[in-house]
Amino acid sequence: MSALAKIRNNPLLVLIVVGLGTGLFILMDMTAGQNLGGGAVGPSMGAVGDREISRQEFERTKAAVFSGGDDLQNRESLWGFYVTEAMILNEADAQGMMVPEEEVESLTFGPRYS
């Protein structure tokens, strides 16, 4: 009871505590999503093998490939694609498989006649 009596007798203390709490709540909301020494929130979505995937690239690809549906399922599916692609490329590289640049151009643009 004496603590309540002290609070009633000192309204300035109540205003300071409530104001400080509100200010910290607003500051926390304003800095949400920024890396202030916490987790790995930043421009990188993650890394698959040696390739780092930026958040911007991931979101752009997701928007181009998926037009609707469950967002979580779309993200998991796209991330699965990146993982599978990295595994295949790493294995092909380890086996020494590659397609020469000239063949890629020929397949893309057709044969070159000089």
C-alpha positions in Angstrom: 0.0 0.0 0.0 2.8 2.4 0.7 4.1 2.0 -2.9 0.7 3.0 -4.2 0.6 6.0 -1.9 4.0 7.1 -3.1 2.9 6.8 -6.7 -0.3 8.8 -6.0 1.7 11.5 -4.3 4.3 11.8 -7.1 2.4 12.2 -10.5 5.6 13.5 -12.2 7.2 10.0 -11.7 4.2 8.3 -13.3 4.4 10.7 -16.3 8.1 10.1 -16.7 7.7 6.3 -16.6 4.8 6.2 -18.9 6.5 8.7 -21.3 9.7 6.7 -21.3 7.9 3.4 -22.0 5.9 5.0 -24.8 9.0 6.5 -26.3 10.9 3.2 -26.2 8.0 1.4 -27.8 7.9 3.9 -30.7 11.7 3.7 -31.1 11.5 -0.1 -31.2 8.8 0.1 -33.8 10.8 2.6 -35.9 13.9 0.4 -35.9 12.2 -2.8 -36.7 13.9 -4.7 -39.5 17.2 -2.8 -39.1 20.2 -4.7 -37.9 21.2 -3.1 -34.6 23.5 -5.8 -33.4 20.9 -8.5 -33.4 20.3 -11.2 -35.9 21.3 -11.5 -39.6 18.7 -9.1 -41.0 20.1 -7.4 -44.0 20.3 -7.4 -47.8 21.3 -11.0 -48.0 18.6 -13.7 -48.0 21.2 -16.5 -47.6 23.9 -18.4 -49.3 23.6 -21.6 -51.3 27.0 -23.1 -51.9 29.3 -20.3 -53.0 26.4 -18.2 -54.3 24.9 -15.5 -52.1 21.3 -14.7 -52.8 20.2 -11.1 -52.1 16.8 -10.4 -50.6 16.0 -8.2 -53.6 16.8 -10.9 -56.1 14.8 -13.5 -54.2 11.7 -11.2 -53.9 12.0 -10.2 -57.6 12.1 -13.9 -58.7 9.3 -14.8 -56.4 7.1 -12.0 -57.9 7.9 -13.1 -61.5 7.3 -16.8 -60.9 4.4 -16.8 -58.5 1.3 -14.7 -59.0 -0.7 -15.9 -56.0 -1.2 -18.7 -53.6 0.3 -19.3 -50.2 3.3 -17.0 -49.7 5.1 -19.3 -47.3 4.8 -22.2 -49.7 6.0 -20.1 -52.6 9.0 -19.0 -50.6 9.9 -22.6 -49.6 9.4 -23.7 -53.2 11.7 -21.0 -54.6 14.3 -21.6 -51.9 14.2 -25.4 -52.8 14.9 -24.4 -56.4 17.9 -22.4 -55.4 19.3 -25.3 -53.3 18.7 -27.8 -56.0 20.3 -25.6 -58.7 23.4 -25.1 -56.5 23.7 -28.8 -55.8 23.5 -29.7 -59.5 26.0 -26.9 -60.5 28.4 -28.0 -57.8 28.2 -31.7 -58.9 28.5 -30.8 -62.6 31.6 -28.7 -61.8 33.1 -31.5 -59.7 32.6 -33.9 -62.6 34.1 -31.4 -65.1 30.9 -31.0 -67.1 30.4 -27.6 -68.8 28.9 -26.2 -71.9 31.3 -24.0 -74.0 30.2 -20.3 -74.5 30.0 -20.8 -78.3 27.5 -23.7 -77.9 25.4 -21.6 -75.5 25.3 -18.8 -78.0 24.4 -21.2 -80.8 21.6 -22.8 -78.8 20.3 -19.3 -77.7 20.6 -17.3 -81.0 21.0 -20.0 -83.6 24.1 -20.9 -85.7 26.4 -18.1 -86.8 27.2 -17.9 -90.4 30.3 -15.9 -91.3 
